[in-house]
């Protein structure tokens, strides 16, 4: 059975998308992946499975952008 560990879950204030982050490991083995699930209004899902290097790059880009934005 695949192993899933919930890391975070939140709803975006603009658009109402539900975002869930999970650590995902296939039963057959391999490296752990970061699974990003985005649920749109209704039933549509977008799912990304990221390796550690891609997750780090994406995370750093998001932090760099956020740091340039005005604070509330």
PDB file of N, H, CA, C and O in Angstrom:
ATOM      1  N   UNK A   1       0.839  -1.176   0.000  1.00  0.00           N
ATOM      2  CA  UNK A   1       0.000   0.000   0.000  1.00  0.00           C
ATOM      3  C   UNK A   1       0.891   1.249   0.000  1.00  0.00           C
ATOM      4  O   UNK A   1       1.874   1.308   0.740  1.00  0.00           O
ATOM      5  N   UNK A   2       0.554   2.237  -0.821  1.00  0.00           N
ATOM      6  H   UNK A   2      -0.244   2.189  -1.422  1.00  0.00           H
ATOM      7  CA  UNK A   2       1.300   3.487  -0.860  1.00  0.00           C
ATOM      8  C   UNK A   2       1.214   4.176   0.500  1.00  0.00           C
ATOM      9  O   UNK A   2       0.228   4.024   1.222  1.00  0.00           O
ATOM     10  N   UNK A   3       2.261   4.937   0.844  1.00  0.00           N
ATOM     11  H   UNK A   3       3.062   5.060   0.258  1.00  0.00           H
ATOM     12  CA  UNK A   3       2.306   5.630   2.127  1.00  0.00           C
ATOM     13  C   UNK A   3       2.126   7.131   1.878  1.00  0.00           C
ATOM     14  O   UNK A   3       2.859   7.726   1.089  1.00  0.00           O
ATOM     15  N   UNK A   4       1.146   7.737   2.558  1.00  0.00           N
ATOM     16  H   UNK A   4       0.551   7.253   3.200  1.00  0.00           H
ATOM     17  CA  UNK A   4       0.869   9.160   2.419  1.00  0.00           C
ATOM     18  C   UNK A   4       0.911   9.800   3.798  1.00  0.00           C
ATOM     19  O   UNK A   4       0.248   9.343   4.729  1.00  0.00           O
ATOM     20  N   UNK A   5       1.702  10.869   3.917  1.00  0.00           N
ATOM     21  H   UNK A   5       2.240  11.240   3.161  1.00  0.00           H
ATOM     22  CA  UNK A   5       1.767  11.633   5.166  1.00  0.00           C
ATOM     23  C   UNK A   5       1.304  13.061   4.874  1.00  0.00           C
ATOM     24  O   UNK A   5       1.902  13.749   4.046  1.00  0.00           O
ATOM     25  N   UNK A   6       0.257  13.501   5.541  1.00  0.00           N
ATOM     26  H   UNK A   6      -0.228  12.943   6.213  1.00  0.00           H
ATOM     27  CA  UNK A   6      -0.251  14.862   5.349  1.00  0.00           C
ATOM     28  C   UNK A   6       0.711  15.864   5.976  1.00  0.00           C
ATOM     29  O   UNK A   6       1.132  15.692   7.120  1.00  0.00           O
ATOM     30  N   UNK A   7       1.060  16.912   5.227  1.00  0.00           N
ATOM     31  H   UNK A   7       0.718  17.052   4.298  1.00  0.00           H
ATOM     32  CA  UNK A   7       1.977  17.934   5.711  1.00  0.00           C
ATOM     33  C   UNK A   7       1.264  19.256   6.006  1.00  0.00           C
ATOM     34  O   UNK A   7       1.546  19.896   7.019  1.00  0.00           O
ATOM     35  N   UNK A   8       0.349  19.665   5.134  1.00  0.00           N
ATOM     36  H   UNK A   8       0.120  19.145   4.311  1.00  0.00           H
ATOM     37  CA  UNK A   8      -0.368  20.924   5.318  1.00  0.00           C
ATOM     38  C   UNK A   8      -1.596  20.919   4.425  1.00  0.00           C
ATOM     39  O   UNK A   8      -1.648  20.218   3.414  1.00  0.00           O
ATOM     40  N   UNK A   9      -2.576  21.710   4.817  1.00  0.00           N
ATOM     41  H   UNK A   9      -2.533  22.280   5.638  1.00  0.00           H
ATOM     42  CA  UNK A   9      -3.792  21.852   4.012  1.00  0.00           C
ATOM     43  C   UNK A   9      -4.378  23.225   4.319  1.00  0.00           C
ATOM     44  O   UNK A   9      -4.502  23.610   5.482  1.00  0.00           O
ATOM     45  N   UNK A  10      -4.737  23.962   3.268  1.00  0.00           N
ATOM     46  H   UNK A  10      -4.637  23.650   2.324  1.00  0.00           H
ATOM     47  CA  UNK A  10      -5.299  25.295   3.459  1.00  0.00           C
ATOM     48  C   UNK A  10      -6.135  25.674   2.248  1.00  0.00           C
ATOM     49  O   UNK A  10      -6.059  25.046   1.192  1.00  0.00           O
ATOM     50  N   UNK A  11      -6.936  26.721   2.430  1.00  0.00           N
ATOM     51  H   UNK A  11      -6.998  27.231   3.288  1.00  0.00           H
ATOM     52  CA  UNK A  11      -7.768  27.246   1.355  1.00  0.00           C
ATOM     53  C   UNK A  11      -7.244  28.610   0.958  1.00  0.00           C
ATOM     54  O   UNK A  11      -6.998  29.455   1.818  1.00  0.00           O
ATOM     55  N   UNK A  12      -7.071  28.835  -0.333  1.00  0.00           N
ATOM     56  H   UNK A  12      -7.271  28.149  -1.032  1.00  0.00           H
ATOM     57  CA  UNK A  12      -6.593  30.123  -0.837  1.00  0.00           C
ATOM     58  C   UNK A  12      -7.687  31.173  -0.667  1.00  0.00           C
ATOM     59  O   UNK A  12      -8.846  30.914  -0.993  1.00  0.00           O
ATOM     60  N   UNK A  13      -7.332  32.358  -0.159  1.00  0.00           N
ATOM     61  H   UNK A  13      -6.391  32.568   0.106  1.00  0.00           H
ATOM     62  CA  UNK A  13      -8.352  33.372   0.085  1.00  0.00           C
ATOM     63  C   UNK A  13      -8.957  33.939  -1.196  1.00  0.00           C
ATOM     64  O   UNK A  13     -10.115  34.356  -1.184  1.00  0.00           O
ATOM     65  N   UNK A  14      -8.230  33.967  -2.272  1.00  0.00           N
ATOM     66  H   UNK A  14      -7.289  33.629  -2.282  1.00  0.00           H
ATOM     67  CA  UNK A  14      -8.740  34.466  -3.549  1.00  0.00           C
ATOM     68  C   UNK A  14      -8.895  33.277  -4.481  1.00  0.00           C
ATOM     69  O   UNK A  14      -7.904  32.681  -4.903  1.00  0.00           O
ATOM     70  N   UNK A  15     -10.107  32.939  -4.797  1.00  0.00           N
ATOM     71  H   UNK A  15     -10.912  33.423  -4.454  1.00  0.00           H
ATOM     72  CA  UNK A  15     -10.365  31.810  -5.683  1.00  0.00           C
ATOM     73  C   UNK A  15     -10.897  30.591  -4.963  1.00  0.00           C
ATOM     74  O   UNK A  15     -11.571  29.761  -5.572  1.00  0.00           O
ATOM     75  N   UNK A  16     -10.607  30.468  -3.676  1.00  0.00           N
ATOM     76  H   UNK A  16     -10.059  31.143  -3.182  1.00  0.00           H
ATOM     77  CA  UNK A  16     -11.146  29.382  -2.872  1.00  0.00           C
ATOM     78  C   UNK A  16     -10.578  28.001  -3.139  1.00  0.00           C
ATOM     79  O   UNK A  16     -11.169  27.012  -2.705  1.00  0.00           O
ATOM     80  N   UNK A  17      -9.451  27.893  -3.840  1.00  0.00           N
ATOM     81  H   UNK A  17      -8.971  28.697  -4.193  1.00  0.00           H
ATOM     82  CA  UNK A  17      -8.870  26.579  -4.093  1.00  0.00           C
ATOM     83  C   UNK A  17      -8.381  25.970  -2.777  1.00  0.00           C
ATOM     84  O   UNK A  17      -7.855  26.664  -1.907  1.00  0.00           O
ATOM     85  N   UNK A  18      -8.567  24.672  -2.658  1.00  0.00           N
ATOM     86  H   UNK A  18      -8.994  24.108  -3.364  1.00  0.00           H
ATOM     87  CA  UNK A  18      -8.084  23.939  -1.498  1.00  0.00           C
ATOM     88  C   UNK A  18      -6.742  23.305  -1.871  1.00  0.00           C
ATOM     89  O   UNK A  18      -6.660  22.544  -2.835  1.00  0.00           O
ATOM     90  N   UNK A  19      -5.703  23.616  -1.115  1.00  0.00           N
ATOM     91  H   UNK A  19      -5.770  24.235  -0.332  1.00  0.00           H
ATOM     92  CA  UNK A  19      -4.352  23.127  -1.401  1.00  0.00           C
ATOM     93  C   UNK A  19      -3.939  22.156  -0.302  1.00  0.00           C
ATOM     94  O   UNK A  19      -4.072  22.454   0.885  1.00  0.00           O
ATOM     95  N   UNK A  20      -3.442  21.004  -0.701  1.00  0.00           N
ATOM     96  H   UNK A  20      -3.333  20.761  -1.665  1.00  0.00           H
ATOM     97  CA  UNK A  20      -2.965  20.011   0.260  1.00  0.00           C
ATOM     98  C   UNK A  20      -1.567  19.560  -0.143  1.00  0.00           C
ATOM     99  O   UNK A  20      -1.309  19.248  -1.306  1.00  0.00           O
ATOM    100  N   UNK A  21      -0.671  19.530   0.839  1.00  0.00           N
ATOM    101  H   UNK A  21      -0.880  19.784   1.783  1.00  0.00           H
ATOM    102  CA  UNK A  21       0.695  19.041   0.630  1.00  0.00           C
ATOM    103  C   UNK A  21       0.857  17.723   1.378  1.00  0.00           C
ATOM    104  O   UNK A  21       0.493  17.610   2.549  1.00  0.00           O
ATOM    105  N   UNK A  22       1.408  16.730   0.685  1.00  0.00           N
ATOM    106  H   UNK A  22       1.704  16.822  -0.265  1.00  0.00           H
ATOM    107  CA  UNK A  22       1.594  15.403   1.267  1.00  0.00           C
ATOM    108  C   UNK A  22       2.982  14.878   0.906  1.00  0.00           C
ATOM    109  O   UNK A  22       3.516  15.196  -0.157  1.00  0.00           O
ATOM    110  N   UNK A  23       3.556  14.078   1.792  1.00  0.00           N
ATOM    111  H   UNK A  23       3.121  13.820   2.655  1.00  0.00           H
ATOM    112  CA  UNK A  23       4.711  13.272   1.403  1.00  0.00           C
ATOM    113  C   UNK A  23       4.136  11.953   0.914  1.00  0.00           C
ATOM    114  O   UNK A  23       3.336  11.319   1.602  1.00  0.00           O
ATOM    115  N   UNK A  24       4.549  11.545  -0.283  1.00  0.00           N
ATOM    116  H   UNK A  24       5.199  12.060  -0.842  1.00  0.00           H
ATOM    117  CA  UNK A  24       3.984  10.369  -0.925  1.00  0.00           C
ATOM    118  C   UNK A  24       5.088   9.387  -1.261  1.00  0.00           C
ATOM    119  O   UNK A  24       6.103   9.756  -1.852  1.00  0.00           O
ATOM    120  N   UNK A  25       4.884   8.136  -0.882  1.00  0.00           N
ATOM    121  H   UNK A  25       4.060   7.837  -0.402  1.00  0.00           H
ATOM    122  CA  UNK A  25       5.842   7.077  -1.217  1.00  0.00           C
ATOM    123  C   UNK A  25       5.074   5.912  -1.832  1.00  0.00           C
ATOM    124  O   UNK A  25       4.139   5.381  -1.234  1.00  0.00           O
ATOM    125  N   UNK A  26       5.488   5.526  -3.039  1.00  0.00           N
ATOM    126  H   UNK A  26       6.248   5.957  -3.525  1.00  0.00           H
ATOM    127  CA  UNK A  26       4.859   4.386  -3.699  1.00  0.00           C
ATOM    128  C   UNK A  26       5.220   3.095  -2.981  1.00  0.00           C
ATOM    129  O   UNK A  26       6.337   2.937  -2.489  1.00  0.00           O
ATOM    130  N   UNK A  27       4.279   2.187  -2.925  1.00  0.00           N
ATOM    131  H   UNK A  27       3.371   2.315  -3.324  1.00  0.00           H
ATOM    132  CA  UNK A  27       4.500   0.890  -2.287  1.00  0.00           C
ATOM    133  C   UNK A  27       5.679   0.155  -2.917  1.00  0.00           C
ATOM    134  O   UNK A  27       6.411  -0.557  -2.230  1.00  0.00           O
ATOM    135  N   UNK A  28       5.860   0.328  -4.224  1.00  0.00           N
ATOM    136  H   UNK A  28       5.265   0.905  -4.782  1.00  0.00           H
ATOM    137  CA  UNK A  28       6.914  -0.383  -4.943  1.00  0.00           C
ATOM    138  C   UNK A  28       8.307   0.186  -4.678  1.00  0.00           C
ATOM    139  O   UNK A  28       9.306  -0.367  -5.139  1.00  0.00           O
ATOM    140  N   UNK A  29       8.369   1.287  -3.938  1.00  0.00           N
ATOM    141  H   UNK A  29       7.558   1.736  -3.564  1.00  0.00           H
ATOM    142  CA  UNK A  29       9.670   1.851  -3.576  1.00  0.00           C
ATOM    143  C   UNK A  29       9.984   3.115  -4.347  1.00  0.00           C
ATOM    144  O   UNK A  29       9.134   3.683  -5.033  1.00  0.00           O
ATOM    145  N   UNK A  30      11.219   3.536  -4.216  1.00  0.00           N
ATOM    146  H   UNK A  30      11.910   3.075  -3.659  1.00  0.00           H
ATOM    147  CA  UNK A  30      11.643   4.772  -4.852  1.00  0.00           C
ATOM    148  C   UNK A  30      11.729   5.887  -3.829  1.00  0.00           C
ATOM    149  O   UNK A  30      11.468   5.692  -2.642  1.00  0.00           O
ATOM    150  N   UNK A  31      12.098   7.054  -4.316  1.00  0.00           N
ATOM    151  H   UNK A  31      12.310   7.212  -5.281  1.00  0.00           H
ATOM    152  CA  UNK A  31      12.274   8.190  -3.411  1.00  0.00           C
ATOM    153  C   UNK A  31      10.931   8.768  -2.985  1.00  0.00           C
ATOM    154  O   UNK A  31       9.953   8.685  -3.728  1.00  0.00           O
ATOM    155  N   UNK A  32      10.882   9.355  -1.789  1.00  0.00           N
ATOM    156  H   UNK A  32      11.676   9.422  -1.186  1.00  0.00           H
ATOM    157  CA  UNK A  32       9.670  10.054  -1.381  1.00  0.00           C
ATOM    158  C   UNK A  32       9.455  11.272  -2.274  1.00  0.00           C
ATOM    159  O   UNK A  32      10.415  11.911  -2.704  1.00  0.00           O
ATOM    160  N   UNK A  33       8.214  11.585  -2.547  1.00  0.00           N
ATOM    161  H   UNK A  33       7.433  11.066  -2.198  1.00  0.00           H
ATOM    162  CA  UNK A  33       7.858  12.733  -3.375  1.00  0.00           C
ATOM    163  C   UNK A  33       6.976  13.676  -2.578  1.00  0.00           C
ATOM    164  O   UNK A  33       6.283  13.262  -1.649  1.00  0.00           O
ATOM    165  N   UNK A  34       7.008  14.942  -2.950  1.00  0.00           N
ATOM    166  H   UNK A  34       7.570  15.278  -3.706  1.00  0.00           H
ATOM    167  CA  UNK A  34       6.072  15.911  -2.397  1.00  0.00           C
ATOM    168  C   UNK A  34       4.886  15.963  -3.349  1.00  0.00           C
ATOM    169  O   UNK A  34       5.031  16.321  -4.518  1.00  0.00           O
ATOM    170  N   UNK A  35       3.726  15.608  -2.847  1.00  0.00           N
ATOM    171  H   UNK A  35       3.608  15.317  -1.897  1.00  0.00           H
ATOM    172  CA  UNK A  35       2.519  15.651  -3.667  1.00  0.00           C
ATOM    173  C   UNK A  35       1.775  16.933  -3.319  1.00  0.00           C
ATOM    174  O   UNK A  35       1.471  17.199  -2.156  1.00  0.00           O
ATOM    175  N   UNK A  36       1.491  17.709  -4.337  1.00  0.00           N
ATOM    176  H   UNK A  36       1.738  17.493  -5.282  1.00  0.00           H
ATOM    177  CA  UNK A  36       0.734  18.943  -4.215  1.00  0.00           C
ATOM    178  C   UNK A  36      -0.602  18.709  -4.900  1.00  0.00           C
ATOM    179  O   UNK A  36      -0.654  18.468  -6.106  1.00  0.00           O
ATOM    180  N   UNK A  37      -1.681  18.780  -4.131  1.00  0.00           N
ATOM    181  H   UNK A  37      -1.638  18.976  -3.151  1.00  0.00           H
ATOM    182  CA  UNK A  37      -3.031  18.587  -4.670  1.00  0.00           C
ATOM    183  C   UNK A  37      -3.779  19.905  -4.568  1.00  0.00           C
ATOM    184  O   UNK A  37      -3.871  20.497  -3.493  1.00  0.00           O
ATOM    185  N   UNK A  38      -4.308  20.353  -5.683  1.00  0.00           N
ATOM    186  H   UNK A  38      -4.233  19.872  -6.557  1.00  0.00           H
ATOM    187  CA  UNK A  38      -5.090  21.574  -5.712  1.00  0.00           C
ATOM    188  C   UNK A  38      -6.500  21.201  -6.162  1.00  0.00           C
ATOM    189  O   UNK A  38      -6.699  20.665  -7.253  1.00  0.00           O
ATOM    190  N   UNK A  39      -7.462  21.490  -5.312  1.00  0.00           N
ATOM    191  H   UNK A  39      -7.300  21.926  -4.426  1.00  0.00           H
ATOM    192  CA  UNK A  39      -8.856  21.208  -5.648  1.00  0.00           C
ATOM    193  C   UNK A  39      -9.537  22.515  -6.005  1.00  0.00           C
ATOM    194  O   UNK A  39      -9.644  23.426  -5.184  1.00  0.00           O
ATOM    195  N   UNK A  40      -9.988  22.587  -7.230  1.00  0.00           N
ATOM    196  H   UNK A  40      -9.901  21.847  -7.896  1.00  0.00           H
ATOM    197  CA  UNK A  40     -10.716  23.756  -7.694  1.00  0.00           C
ATOM    198  C   UNK A  40     -12.129  23.701  -7.116  1.00  0.00           C
ATOM    199  O   UNK A  40     -12.537  22.693  -6.540  1.00  0.00           O
ATOM    200  N   UNK A  41     -12.856  24.781  -7.275  1.00  0.00           N
ATOM    201  H   UNK A  41     -12.524  25.600  -7.743  1.00  0.00           H
ATOM    202  CA  UNK A  41     -14.261  24.746  -6.870  1.00  0.00           C
ATOM    203  C   UNK A  41     -14.931  23.619  -7.630  1.00  0.00           C
ATOM    204  O   UNK A  41     -14.754  23.483  -8.841  1.00  0.00           O
ATOM    205  N   UNK A  42     -15.689  22.825  -6.927  1.00  0.00           N
ATOM    206  H   UNK A  42     -15.833  22.936  -5.943  1.00  0.00           H
ATOM    207  CA  UNK A  42     -16.297  21.660  -7.559  1.00  0.00           C
ATOM    208  C   UNK A  42     -15.421  20.443  -7.319  1.00  0.00           C
ATOM    209  O   UNK A  42     -14.938  20.234  -6.206  1.00  0.00           O
ATOM    210  N   UNK A  43     -15.214  19.645  -8.343  1.00  0.00           N
ATOM    211  H   UNK A  43     -15.607  19.815  -9.247  1.00  0.00           H
ATOM    212  CA  UNK A  43     -14.527  18.367  -8.155  1.00  0.00           C
ATOM    213  C   UNK A  43     -13.213  18.242  -8.910  1.00  0.00           C
ATOM    214  O   UNK A  43     -12.566  17.198  -8.827  1.00  0.00           O
ATOM    215  N   UNK A  44     -12.795  19.266  -9.642  1.00  0.00           N
ATOM    216  H   UNK A  44     -13.320  20.114  -9.710  1.00  0.00           H
ATOM    217  CA  UNK A  44     -11.573  19.150 -10.440  1.00  0.00           C
ATOM    218  C   UNK A  44     -10.334  19.233  -9.556  1.00  0.00           C
ATOM    219  O   UNK A  44     -10.228  20.105  -8.694  1.00  0.00           O
ATOM    220  N   UNK A  45      -9.388  18.302  -9.785  1.00  0.00           N
ATOM    221  H   UNK A  45      -9.474  17.593 -10.485  1.00  0.00           H
ATOM    222  CA  UNK A  45      -8.130  18.274  -9.058  1.00  0.00           C
ATOM    223  C   UNK A  45      -6.965  18.470 -10.014  1.00  0.00           C
ATOM    224  O   UNK A  45      -7.002  17.998 -11.151  1.00  0.00           O
ATOM    225  N   UNK A  46      -5.934  19.163  -9.556  1.00  0.00           N
ATOM    226  H   UNK A  46      -5.904  19.546  -8.633  1.00  0.00           H
ATOM    227  CA  UNK A  46      -4.637  19.199 -10.224  1.00  0.00           C
ATOM    228  C   UNK A  46      -3.648  18.616  -9.231  1.00  0.00           C
ATOM    229  O   UNK A  46      -3.609  19.028  -8.071  1.00  0.00           O
ATOM    230  N   UNK A  47      -2.852  17.661  -9.682  1.00  0.00           N
ATOM    231  H   UNK A  47      -2.884  17.327 -10.624  1.00  0.00           H
ATOM    232  CA  UNK A  47      -1.913  16.993  -8.787  1.00  0.00           C
ATOM    233  C   UNK A  47      -0.517  17.039  -9.400  1.00  0.00           C
ATOM    234  O   UNK A  47      -0.319  16.677 -10.559  1.00  0.00           O
ATOM    235  N   UNK A  48       0.458  17.498  -8.588  1.00  0.00           N
ATOM    236  H   UNK A  48       0.297  17.792  -7.646  1.00  0.00           H
ATOM    237  CA  UNK A  48       1.865  17.481  -8.968  1.00  0.00           C
ATOM    238  C   UNK A  48       2.584  16.559  -7.993  1.00  0.00           C
ATOM    239  O   UNK A  48       2.297  16.581  -6.796  1.00  0.00           O
ATOM    240  N   UNK A  49       3.506  15.757  -8.485  1.00  0.00           N
ATOM    241  H   UNK A  49       3.739  15.739  -9.457  1.00  0.00           H
ATOM    242  CA  UNK A  49       4.394  14.982  -7.626  1.00  0.00           C
ATOM    243  C   UNK A  49       5.806  15.455  -7.921  1.00  0.00           C
ATOM    244  O   UNK A  49       6.303  15.305  -9.037  1.00  0.00           O
ATOM    245  N   UNK A  50       6.454  16.036  -6.901  1.00  0.00           N
ATOM    246  H   UNK A  50       6.050  16.158  -5.994  1.00  0.00           H
ATOM    247  CA  UNK A  50       7.741  16.700  -7.075  1.00  0.00           C
ATOM    248  C   UNK A  50       8.840  15.970  -6.327  1.00  0.00           C
ATOM    249  O   UNK A  50       8.641  15.518  -5.199  1.00  0.00           O
ATOM    250  N   UNK A  51      10.005  15.856  -6.959  1.00  0.00           N
ATOM    251  H   UNK A  51      10.167  16.223  -7.875  1.00  0.00           H
ATOM    252  CA  UNK A  51      11.179  15.357  -6.257  1.00  0.00           C
ATOM    253  C   UNK A  51      11.700  16.494  -5.378  1.00  0.00           C
ATOM    254  O   UNK A  51      11.266  17.638  -5.520  1.00  0.00           O
ATOM    255  N   UNK A  52      12.624  16.185  -4.476  1.00  0.00           N
ATOM    256  H   UNK A  52      12.976  15.256  -4.361  1.00  0.00           H
ATOM    257  CA  UNK A  52      13.115  17.168  -3.510  1.00  0.00           C
ATOM    258  C   UNK A  52      13.766  18.374  -4.185  1.00  0.00           C
ATOM    259  O   UNK A  52      13.551  19.505  -3.750  1.00  0.00           O
ATOM    260  N   UNK A  53      14.546  18.162  -5.223  1.00  0.00           N
ATOM    261  H   UNK A  53      14.721  17.243  -5.577  1.00  0.00           H
ATOM    262  CA  UNK A  53      15.237  19.272  -5.890  1.00  0.00           C
ATOM    263  C   UNK A  53      14.232  20.220  -6.555  1.00  0.00           C
ATOM    264  O   UNK A  53      14.393  21.438  -6.481  1.00  0.00           O
ATOM    265  N   UNK A  54      13.211  19.678  -7.196  1.00  0.00           N
ATOM    266  H   UNK A  54      13.081  18.688  -7.256  1.00  0.00           H
ATOM    267  CA  UNK A  54      12.198  20.515  -7.842  1.00  0.00           C
ATOM    268  C   UNK A  54      11.382  21.266  -6.798  1.00  0.00           C
ATOM    269  O   UNK A  54      11.083  22.446  -6.979  1.00  0.00           O
ATOM    270  N   UNK A  55      11.017  20.590  -5.702  1.00  0.00           N
ATOM    271  H   UNK A  55      11.260  19.631  -5.555  1.00  0.00           H
ATOM    272  CA  UNK A  55      10.258  21.243  -4.632  1.00  0.00           C
ATOM    273  C   UNK A  55      11.070  22.390  -4.031  1.00  0.00           C
ATOM    274  O   UNK A  55      10.523  23.454  -3.740  1.00  0.00           O
ATOM    275  N   UNK A  56      12.364  22.176  -3.848  1.00  0.00           N
ATOM    276  H   UNK A  56      12.808  21.313  -4.085  1.00  0.00           H
ATOM    277  CA  UNK A  56      13.213  23.234  -3.295  1.00  0.00           C
ATOM    278  C   UNK A  56      13.285  24.429  -4.242  1.00  0.00           C
ATOM    279  O   UNK A  56      13.172  25.573  -3.803  1.00  0.00           O
ATOM    280  N   UNK A  57      13.470  24.176  -5.520  1.00  0.00           N
ATOM    281  H   UNK A  57      13.562  23.246  -5.877  1.00  0.00           H
ATOM    282  CA  UNK A  57      13.541  25.266  -6.498  1.00  0.00           C
ATOM    283  C   UNK A  57      12.239  26.055  -6.535  1.00  0.00           C
ATOM    284  O   UNK A  57      12.249  27.286  -6.519  1.00  0.00           O
ATOM    285  N   UNK A  58      11.126  25.343  -6.585  1.00  0.00           N
ATOM    286  H   UNK A  58      11.118  24.343  -6.597  1.00  0.00           H
ATOM    287  CA  UNK A  58       9.814  25.980  -6.606  1.00  0.00           C
ATOM    288  C   UNK A  58       9.600  26.796  -5.326  1.00  0.00           C
ATOM    289  O   UNK A  58       9.147  27.939  -5.379  1.00  0.00           O
ATOM    290  N   UNK A  59       9.929  26.201  -4.187  1.00  0.00           N
ATOM    291  H   UNK A  59      10.297  25.273  -4.144  1.00  0.00           H
ATOM    292  CA  UNK A  59       9.769  26.883  -2.905  1.00  0.00           C
ATOM    293  C   UNK A  59      10.611  28.142  -2.804  1.00  0.00           C
ATOM    294  O   UNK A  59      10.131  29.171  -2.328  1.00  0.00           O
ATOM    295  N   UNK A  60      11.851  28.075  -3.243  1.00  0.00           N
ATOM    296  H   UNK A  60      12.241  27.240  -3.630  1.00  0.00           H
ATOM    297  CA  UNK A  60      12.732  29.251  -3.202  1.00  0.00           C
ATOM    298  C   UNK A  60      12.193  30.367  -4.101  1.00  0.00           C
ATOM    299  O   UNK A  60      12.233  31.539  -3.727  1.00  0.00           O
ATOM    300  N   UNK A  61      11.694  30.007  -5.274  1.00  0.00           N
ATOM    301  H   UNK A  61      11.661  29.055  -5.578  1.00  0.00           H
ATOM    302  CA  UNK A  61      11.132  31.014  -6.185  1.00  0.00           C
ATOM    303  C   UNK A  61       9.906  31.681  -5.566  1.00  0.00           C
ATOM    304  O   UNK A  61       9.723  32.890  -5.707  1.00  0.00           O
ATOM    305  N   UNK A  62       9.070  30.906  -4.886  1.00  0.00           N
ATOM    306  H   UNK A  62       9.219  29.924  -4.772  1.00  0.00           H
ATOM    307  CA  UNK A  62       7.887  31.470  -4.247  1.00  0.00           C
ATOM    308  C   UNK A  62       8.270  32.389  -3.086  1.00  0.00           C
ATOM    309  O   UNK A  62       7.679  33.455  -2.918  1.00  0.00           O
ATOM    310  N   UNK A  63       9.244  31.986  -2.296  1.00  0.00           N
ATOM    311  H   UNK A  63       9.724  31.119  -2.432  1.00  0.00           H
ATOM    312  CA  UNK A  63       9.712  32.824  -1.181  1.00  0.00           C
ATOM    313  C   UNK A  63      10.322  34.116  -1.709  1.00  0.00           C
ATOM    314  O   UNK A  63      10.042  35.192  -1.180  1.00  0.00           O
ATOM    315  N   UNK A  64      11.153  34.024  -2.748  1.00  0.00           N
ATOM    316  H   UNK A  64      11.379  33.150  -3.178  1.00  0.00           H
ATOM    317  CA  UNK A  64      11.782  35.225  -3.311  1.00  0.00           C
ATOM    318  C   UNK A  64      10.715  36.196  -3.805  1.00  0.00           C
ATOM    319  O   UNK A  64      10.838  37.402  -3.590  1.00  0.00           O
ATOM    320  N   UNK A  65       9.678  35.696  -4.457  1.00  0.00           N
ATOM    321  H   UNK A  65       9.579  34.717  -4.631  1.00  0.00           H
ATOM    322  CA  UNK A  65       8.602  36.558  -4.926  1.00  0.00           C
ATOM    323  C   UNK A  65       7.875  37.194  -3.742  1.00  0.00           C
ATOM    324  O   UNK A  65       7.637  38.401  -3.730  1.00  0.00           O
ATOM    325  N   UNK A  66       7.518  36.367  -2.736  1.00  0.00           N
ATOM    326  H   UNK A  66       7.711  35.386  -2.746  1.00  0.00           H
ATOM    327  CA  UNK A  66       6.763  36.861  -1.584  1.00  0.00           C
ATOM    328  C   UNK A  66       7.518  37.951  -0.843  1.00  0.00           C
ATOM    329  O   UNK A  66       6.904  38.879  -0.315  1.00  0.00           O
ATOM    330  N   UNK A  67       8.834  37.853  -0.797  1.00  0.00           N
ATOM    331  H   UNK A  67       9.333  37.099  -1.226  1.00  0.00           H
ATOM    332  CA  UNK A  67       9.641  38.838  -0.078  1.00  0.00           C
ATOM    333  C   UNK A  67       9.679  40.189  -0.787  1.00  0.00           C
ATOM    334  O   UNK A  67      10.047  41.190  -0.174  1.00  0.00           O
ATOM    335  N   UNK A  68       9.310  40.237  -2.052  1.00  0.00           N
ATOM    336  H   UNK A  68       9.011  39.423  -2.551  1.00  0.00           H
ATOM    337  CA  UNK A  68       9.294  41.511  -2.787  1.00  0.00           C
ATOM    338  C   UNK A  68       7.933  42.198  -2.726  1.00  0.00           C
ATOM    339  O   UNK A  68       7.778  43.316  -3.219  1.00  0.00           O
ATOM    340  N   UNK A  69       6.955  41.540  -2.128  1.00  0.00           N
ATOM    341  H   UNK A  69       7.081  40.632  -1.727  1.00  0.00           H
ATOM    342  CA  UNK A  69       5.587  42.070  -2.095  1.00  0.00           C
ATOM    343  C   UNK A  69       5.343  42.868  -0.821  1.00  0.00           C
ATOM    344  O   UNK A  69       5.937  42.585   0.220  1.00  0.00           O
ATOM    345  N   UNK A  70       4.456  43.880  -0.906  1.00  0.00           N
ATOM    346  H   UNK A  70       3.974  44.111  -1.751  1.00  0.00           H
ATOM    347  CA  UNK A  70       4.125  44.655   0.290  1.00  0.00           C
ATOM    348  C   UNK A  70       3.496  43.758   1.350  1.00  0.00           C
ATOM    349  O   UNK A  70       2.740  42.840   1.029  1.00  0.00           O
ATOM    350  N   UNK A  71       3.804  44.021   2.580  1.00  0.00           N
ATOM    351  H   UNK A  71       4.418  44.767   2.841  1.00  0.00           H
ATOM    352  CA  UNK A  71       3.243  43.249   3.700  1.00  0.00           C
ATOM    353  C   UNK A  71       1.917  43.862   4.122  1.00  0.00           C
ATOM    354  O   UNK A  71       1.744  45.081   4.081  1.00  0.00           O
ATOM    355  N   UNK A  72       0.994  43.021   4.523  1.00  0.00           N
ATOM    356  H   UNK A  72       1.135  42.032   4.556  1.00  0.00           H
ATOM    357  CA  UNK A  72      -0.333  43.500   4.942  1.00  0.00           C
ATOM    358  C   UNK A  72      -0.266  44.136   6.308  1.00  0.00           C
ATOM    359  O   UNK A  72      -1.283  44.596   6.826  1.00  0.00           O
TER     360      UNK A  72
END
